[in-house]
């Protein structure tokens, strides 16, 4: 449900802003679509920040859909998220957040 977004990857400020937005979207998905508690969401945030800020090709994570990244982390088959209530909840969240 996301549109293509192009930004200057040579600007550390813009890259950090995009990472922060990606993490924010993941947190909202974990909370509102997968109904995960704060402790799992906090653990996810620490995990993804380490992945992003320690990785050489961290910018590539921005090519992934936050829905699928969070599904895999939560132990949910990414193919299953487009069925039933998860699909409806994600569509509602995306609409509310203007994604």
Secondary structure, 3 states (H helix, E strand, C coil): CCCCCCCCCCCHHHHHHHHHHHHHHHHHHHHHCCCCCHHHHHHHHHHHHHHHHHCCCHHHHHHCCHHHHHHHHCCCCHHHHHCHHHHHHHHHHHHHHCC
